Structure formats: structure tokens, C-alpha cells
Amino acid sequence: MFSWPTNYDSCYTLAGVISREGVGLHSGEKTRVSISPYDKEGYYVSFRENPKEIFKLTQDLIGSTMLCTAVKLGGRNLYTIEHLLSSMAGCGLSYIHIEVDGKEIPLLDGSAIQWVRSFEEVGIKKVLKPDNFFREINKSIILNKEGSVIAATPSEKTEIISTISFSYKAIGNQTFVIDLNPKTFVEMIAPARTFGFKDQFQELSELGLIKGGNLENALVCDGDGWVNPPLRFDNEPIRHKILDLIGDLALVGLPKAQILVYKGSHSLNALLASSLKNQLYL
């Protein structure tokens, strides 16, 4: 049986090549990715029609953060990268090449667990730790935006304390605390699916979004309950918020820090990632 490490003392890459296909959350179009080990640290992307043009994913390439995280690669955008990045960063993986056939990463079941299971299929192997792997921060960061707050303070481990508050009774107020490592990520965070609200679907559809969202790849909240139960966890929404946070921090590297989040979002996560980048790479 595959066993994930209980710390980030070592870095790993894939021991083989995996391929997955599915629809994109917002485009609704079929997309395919092939993920393989690479000889350079970090995460690299190429597109199938031009495989020789390879981009290293960095925080500077982050573009839109509206309901997903996108990166600007040359003259095009690659959307909804956060779940795949979360699976790789959460599992302690680097030295990865991603070939994409499409403009969005497949949503799969709306969580990160199918990516994790694909990693387990091919196995992992130890590699040299990148410079930004599990780095210490030397001072606290506190940021706020439109009533939301995110903070990071120095620590010997990565601990995340996150809270959400929604008027929908099915969600309400939720808080989750996790001492993050590959094992806890896989067991407690990776299975948590993205979620949305039935009363917002029309508005988002008119904006050209969530064309690929359905009851198989997203939890749908209908006020007092869920359209498509059962939940995998009683507090699945807050766990998915942490999944997104991990993905949004992946390009600067998960820090040794206690991270506190109140009403997090992709845009708030991006602010913390940029601040961490400025502190870690001065």
C-alpha cells in the first residue's frame, strides 16, 4: 500500500508519466494533460501544439483570480490550475512537467484526490530540494481585502487555520485547523470538492463561467441543504478552501508558517503569495 510522508523534510517527483482528461470548469471544453518528471525544479507547462515552448510557472505569471486561478503563458491563459498545483504542492512534489491540450486544467471530480491517486499509480522518487521548498519566513504578514483577512507568522511547520462564514444555513460558519504534511493533505484536504450556490448559477452562466460545472464535479448548495449529497466531510467547504489556498501558494512554495485565513478567496491568497515571494526572495 502506498504511504505518503508525514513531513516535508524531503522533496519528490513522479516516478512515471500520467495522463488525465476531462472538462474544464468554466470553458466546459474537454481538455487533457500529461504529467511527467522533469530535470529542473518547479512546475513547467507546455501546450501540445507547441511542445518545445516550455514555461516555468511563477507567481509573476498569475493573471485572473475570478473564481479560479489562471496563469498567463505567452499570448494565452491557462485556467483553473489551483487543484492540480494543490495536489503537487500538498504532496511535496516538484520537478514536474505538464503538457496541456486545451486552455484549462480538467476539473475531474472537483477535488484533488484523483490527481493524488494518479501520483500513487506511478509512484514518487526523492529529488534534490528546490530553494523555495518549505522555506522559513522571518517576519509576520497580515493582509486584508474587502472584509477578508489572511496572515502568516513564522513557525517550524506549516499550520493552516481557516474560517469561512456564509449566510447559507447548509454552510454557516466553519473553521478547520490542519498541521499540513503530505499524509494529512491526502487524508483531510485532497478529497474536498469545489462548491457553488444554486441561486448564483444564472448570473455566472451569463458571465460565460461554470460551463463545465455539474453535479458530478461540484457540490451545489441550495440554502438549507445540498442538491447533491452526501458530503465527504461535514465541513467539506472549509476543507476545499484550504485546498485552494495550498494551490495558490504552490508557486512560491509552502512556507514554514502558521497561516490564518478569514473568508479566503483566490485573490486574497494571491496577495499572500506575492508578499511571501517578496520576503523569501529579496
N, C-alpha and C positions, 0 to 999 in steps of 0.2 A: 504494500500500500504506500502511495506517495505521502511524504511527510514534509510540510513546509517548516522553514526555520522559525525559531522563536525570538529572533533578534535581527538587527541589520548590521551585524558585525562583518558580514561578507556580502559581496555583490555577485549576481549570477546573470547568465544569459540563457537563451534557449539552446537545447541540445539537438534541435531539428527544426524543420520548416512546418508551419501550419497554414492552412487556408480556411477562410470562412466567407460566406456571402449572406446577404440579407438586404432588407430595405433600409433606407435612411429615414430617420425620424421626421425630418422636415421636408425633404425632397420627395419622399415616397418612392424613389427610384431604387432599383436593385443595384447593389454595389458589392464589390468583392475585394478582399485584402489577402495578401500573402505575407506572413511574418517570419523572419529568419534571423539567425545570429549574424552579427556584423563585426568587423575588425576594429571599429572605433567606438569609444564610449558615447553614450547618449542614445537618442532616438532619431532615426533618419527616415525620410519619406521620399519615394519616387512614384511617378504615375506610369501606369502600364504602357501608355502610348509613347512615352519618352523615358525609358528606364535608366538612361545614362545621366540624366539630370537629377541629382540627389540633394535633398535639402536636410540640413540638421535642424531639428525643431528646437527653437529657443524662445524665451519669454518675449523677446522683441518682435516675434512674428505673430503674436496673438492679435486677432482682429476683433470680430464681433463676439460679444458675450450675451447676446439676447437669446435666452432660453437654451443656449448651448455654448460651447467654446469652439471657435474657429481659428485657423491659422492661415496667414497669407503666404503662399508659396509661389514665387514668381508672379505671374499675372493671374493667378487663380486662388480661390479659397478652398480649404478642406474643412468641412464642418463636422461637428459633434465628435470631437476627438477625446472628450474627457473620460468616457467609460473605459476605453482601451488604455489610455495613459494611466488611469487609476489602477487598472489591473496590473500593469507592468511596474509602476512605482510601488504600489502596495505590496507586491510580491518580491520586491528587491531586485528587479531585473533592469539591466542596461545593455549596451552593445546590441541594439536591435535595429533591423531594417524593415520597414513596412512598405510594401508595394500596393498601391491603391488603383483599382479600376472603378472609377466613379468620382463623385465630388463630396461624398460623405462616408463616414465610417458606419458599417452596419450596426443597427441598434440591437440586433439579436433579441434577447428576451427583456431588454430594458435595464438589465443589471450588468455586473461584471463577471458573474460566475461562469458563463460559458467561455469567456476568454481564459479564465483561470483553469477550467477543465481542459481546454486545448493545450495550455502550457504543460499540464500534468501528463498529457498523452505523449508528448515528445521528450519530456524531462528537462532538467536545467543543469548547467555546469558552472562552476565557480570561475570568476574572471577578476582581473585587477580592478580595485575600487576606483571609480571616477573621482575627480577633485570635488565635485559637488555632492557626493554621496554621503548622506546622513551628517551634514555639517553642523557645527555648533554656531549659534548666534551669540553675539556679545552684548547686545542690549535689547530692551523690550521695544515692541512696536505696537501701537494702538491706532486703529483707523476706524472711521465711521462714515456711513453714507446713507442718507435718507432713512434714519431711524434704525439702521443696522450697524452692528459693531463687530470687528474682528481684531484680535490681539495675539501676539506671540511673545512669550517670555523665555529666557534661557532655561534649559533643562538638560538632564543627562539622557533623556529618552524623548520619544515623540508621543505626547499625550494630547488627545483632542477632546474638548468639552464643547458640545454644540447644543444649541437650543433653537427651536422654531415655535412660532405662535401663529395659528390660523383661526379665523372665525368659524371655519367649518368644524362641526362637532366631531366628525369622524377622526379629525387630526388633533385639533385643540393645541395645547401646549405640550411639547415633548422635549426631553433632554436626554442626551446619551453621552457617556464617557467611555473612552477606549484608550488603553495603553497599546499603541499601534506597533505591530510587527507582522511579518508575512502570515503567520498562523492565525492571529486574531483578525487580520484583514480578510482572509479567506473564509473564516467561520462566521464572522459577525457583520461584515460590511459588504463583501462582494455579492451576496445573493439579493441585496435590497434593490428593488426596481424603481425606475423613474415613475413619477406620479403627476397627474393633472386633474383638472376640475371640469366637470361636465358643463357647467354654466359658462365656461370660457372658450369652449371648443369653437363656437361660431365665430367669435372675434379673431381667434388665432388662425382659423381657416381663411378668413377674409384677408389676413396679412400674408397668406401664402405659406403658412407654417403648419407643422404637425401632419403633413400629408401621409406620412407613413405610420402614424400612431394608431394603434388599435388595442383591443382588449387582451391581445396575446403578448404585447410588449410594453404595456404601461398600466399602472393602477389608475383607476378613474374614480375620483371622489364625487359623491352626489349629496353633499351636505352632511346628513346624519349618518351616512353609510358609504359603502363601496359598491360600485356597479359590478365589479368582477372579483369578489372574494374567492378564496381566503387569502389573507396576508401571510407572508412568510415569517414575519415577526409582528408582534402587536404594535411596535413602533417603527415599522419599515420606512416611513417617510423621513424621519430624522437620520436613520442609518444611510439612506440614499443621499441625503445632503452631505454627509461625511464622505461618501464615495466620490461625489462631485468635487469636494474640496481637495481630496488627495490627487485627483486627476488634474485639477487646476494648479496644484503646486509642483507637479511632476517635472516641469521643465526647468525649475530652479533647484530641484532636489528636496526631498523631505528633510526638514531641519530637525536638529535636536532642540525641541522646544515644546512648551505647553501652549497649545493653541486654543483660544476661547472664541467661540462664534455665537453671535445672537442674530437670528434671522439672516442667515448667509445667502449668498447668490453668486453666480458666476462672476459678475462684475466686481463684487466685494472681494471674492477670492483672488481675482486678478490684481487688485490693489495690493493685497498682502504679498503676492508672488513678486510683484515689481519692487516692493520695499525690501523683501528678502534678497532679491538679486542685487540691489544697490548696496546692501550691507555686506553680503558674502563675497562680493567680487570687486570691492573698492581697491 
